[in-house]
Amino acid sequence: MIKYLSPFKTQALAAGDNLAYTNPANTATQIRALSFHNTTAGNISVEVYVIPTGVATTADAQRLVKKTLAQNESYLCPEVINHNLVDGERVVLKGTGVNAKLSVAEQPV
């Protein structure tokens, strides 16, 4: 049975790494959508990382998105739509003050 989830509901990102999702064991997960909206007064750089099991930081992880958003700009990340995650992989977001929302589809394997 496929479950559609919003594990990271709309919220402003804190400084540094923001853990948005960790893929559970024995679960095939696909990212359905990820969006950002810059409500701050200036330009903000947003980044999206997929961190595999055994990798501690974003410095050693795969960066999927890096984009600068202007004030009041929104961005739906086509780079991550349908991206498949394996056991233990984590989705980490960066972009202090920017609102983000993540949606996934999980299916037990």
Backbone torsions as a table, in degrees:
resi	resn	phi	psi	omega
1	MET	NA	129.2	179.6
2	ILE	-85.5	132.3	176.1
3	LYS	-111.7	129.9	176.1
4	TYR	-99.5	121.0	-173.6
5	LEU	-127.6	154.5	169.2
6	SER	-118.8	80.5	-174.6
7	PRO	-69.8	-20.3	178.0
8	PHE	-125.2	89.2	-178.7
9	LYS	-72.0	157.6	-174.6
10	THR	-48.5	120.4	178.0
11	GLN	-161.0	155.9	178.2
12	ALA	-75.0	136.6	179.2
13	LEU	-75.6	138.8	174.5
14	ALA	-81.4	170.5	175.8
15	ALA	-65.1	146.1	177.9
16	GLY	84.8	-152.2	-177.0
17	ASP	-83.0	132.0	176.5
18	ASN	-116.8	110.4	179.0
19	LEU	-72.7	115.3	-177.8
20	ALA	-96.4	-29.4	-175.4
21	TYR	-166.6	142.6	170.2
22	THR	-123.2	125.4	-178.7
23	ASN	-73.1	124.1	179.8
24	PRO	-67.5	159.0	176.0
25	ALA	-63.8	148.7	177.1
26	ASN	57.8	36.6	-178.5
27	THR	-135.5	129.3	172.2
28	ALA	-92.3	121.0	-176.8
29	THR	-123.8	142.2	177.7
30	GLN	-128.0	133.6	175.8
31	ILE	-75.1	125.0	-179.2
32	ARG	-92.6	-38.8	-178.8
33	ALA	-162.5	149.6	172.7
34	LEU	-146.1	127.4	-179.6
35	SER	-133.3	152.0	176.5
36	PHE	-126.5	149.3	172.2
37	HIS	-142.2	122.6	-177.7
38	ASN	-89.7	106.0	178.0
39	THR	-98.0	3.1	-178.7
40	THR	-79.8	174.7	-177.0
41	ALA	-85.3	-4.7	-177.5
42	GLY	-137.4	-175.4	177.0
43	ASN	-75.0	138.1	179.4
44	ILE	-131.8	134.9	175.8
45	SER	-87.6	130.1	176.0
46	VAL	-112.5	147.9	179.3
47	GLU	-139.5	147.9	177.4
48	VAL	-128.2	130.4	179.7
49	TYR	-125.1	146.8	166.4
50	VAL	-111.9	120.4	-176.1
51	ILE	-110.5	116.1	-179.6
52	PRO	-72.7	162.9	174.8
53	THR	-57.6	137.2	178.8
54	GLY	91.3	-9.3	176.4
55	VAL	-103.0	128.0	-171.0
56	ALA	-85.8	-36.6	-170.8
57	THR	-132.2	168.1	177.2
58	THR	-67.9	-20.6	-179.8
59	ALA	-61.2	-28.9	-178.4
60	ASP	-108.0	11.4	-173.9
61	ALA	-106.1	169.9	178.0
62	GLN	-83.1	122.4	175.4
63	ARG	-91.9	124.8	-179.3
64	LEU	-94.5	-30.1	-175.1
65	VAL	-140.5	138.0	167.4
66	LYS	-144.8	117.1	-175.4
67	LYS	-149.7	144.1	175.0
68	THR	-100.0	127.6	179.3
69	LEU	-105.4	131.2	175.6
70	ALA	-76.2	167.7	177.3
71	GLN	-53.8	131.3	178.3
72	ASN	66.1	16.1	177.7
73	GLU	-90.1	142.5	175.0
74	SER	-113.3	155.7	179.2
75	TYR	-148.3	122.9	172.3
76	LEU	-96.8	119.1	-170.6
77	CYS	-79.7	94.5	178.8
78	PRO	-67.8	-19.9	-178.4
79	GLU	-63.5	-24.8	-174.8
80	VAL	-107.8	-10.8	-178.9
81	ILE	-61.2	131.2	-178.6
82	ASN	71.5	12.0	176.1
83	HIS	-69.4	129.0	-179.0
84	ASN	-92.2	137.4	179.3
85	LEU	-112.1	145.3	177.3
86	VAL	-107.4	172.5	-176.5
87	ASP	-47.0	126.5	173.6
88	GLY	81.9	-9.4	178.9
89	GLU	-64.9	144.4	-178.7
90	ARG	-118.5	144.9	173.9
91	VAL	-104.7	122.7	-178.4
92	VAL	-121.2	135.8	-179.2
93	LEU	-116.3	147.1	174.7
94	LYS	-131.7	147.5	178.7
95	GLY	147.3	73.7	-173.5
96	THR	-49.2	121.0	175.6
97	GLY	90.0	-13.8	-179.2
98	VAL	-81.0	139.1	175.3
99	ASN	-78.6	139.9	179.7
100	ALA	-136.4	153.7	176.4
101	LYS	-147.1	134.2	-178.6
102	LEU	-124.5	138.2	177.9
103	SER	-129.1	135.6	-179.3
104	VAL	-134.2	163.2	172.2
105	ALA	-121.2	122.8	-179.8
106	GLU	-109.8	142.9	175.3
107	GLN	-143.0	124.5	177.1
108	PRO	-61.9	144.4	178.0
109	VAL	-113.2	NA	NA
